[in-house]
Amino acid sequence: MPSAHDFFILGDHDAGRHLVASALQAQGFTVTATPTGGLLAKRGSAASTFWLGAFAGKNFQVSFLVDFMVDTEGRLVARLNRNMASGALKGGAIGAAKTDTAFQETANAIAATLHPAGVLAGSVPQN
């Protein structure tokens, strides 16, 4: 289970950031900027997750960070990150599985947004 996923984006960097943010919002995340220029994506309810853990259902809270950098070829790299321990802390083994599923779905949604736009040069899961 990867802890991060890198997306190599061609073209305008601001447009690439916007596409990534749009993909996250389409998955139901509230997206805010981080102080370092990345994105914080959150969905679900902290209160429901605290009280019900993995049994919070669709209200199970997950959050991911997206960091942006530029590679040696000048491409924008969007790195989708997750905290490996947070799902287990929130809901044990079931919470960890829910977080893993949400991470995979989110990575797939980002790729599904970037590819048809013609800007996805490649993607690589990171351990």
Secondary structure, 3 states (H helix, E strand, C coil): CCCEEEEEECCCHHHHHHHHHHHHHHCCCEEEECCCCCEEEEECEHHHHHHHHHHHHHHECEEEEEEEEECCCCCEEEEEECCCCHHHHHHHHHHHHHHHHHHHHHHHHHHHHHCCCCCEEEEEEEC
